[in-house]
Amino acid sequence: MRRSQFNGEGIVIDEAIYLADKVLVMSASPGTIKQIINIDLPRPRHLDLKYENKFNDYKSQIWNLLKTESIINNF
């Protein structure tokens, strides 16, 4: 995800969790895969899924990885 594409409200993160079976979080520089997160949520995925604990656990995990990366790289 480019810095210009990042939405601080977490919309990009929500969509990644909702649509993907795996989310790859990358480091800023060099752009390497920092962590692969397997999204273990049932399909088909319903819209109310974003209110479930497991969804929000994934969201927190991804957000913390991105936040750590931005702190390290002074974004």
Residue, then its C-alpha position, 0 to 999 in steps of 0.5 A: m500500500r502506498r502512503s498516498q493510498f492509506n486511509g487513516e479510518g481503516i477502510v483499506i484494511d477492512e476491505a483487505i480482510y473482507l475480500a482476501d484469504k491472506v493479507l501481506v503486510m510489507s515493510a516500507s524500505p526495502g519493500t519486503i513482506k513483513q508478515i503474512i496473515n491468513i484470514d480465517l473467516p467463513r465464506p461467503r462473508h456477510l457485511d455484518l462480519k466487520y462487527e465480529n471480534k475475530f474481524n476486529d482482531y485481524k484489523s488490530q493486528i494489521w493496523n499495529l504492523l502498519k503503525t510500527e512500520s510508519i514509526i520506524n520509517n518516520f511517515 
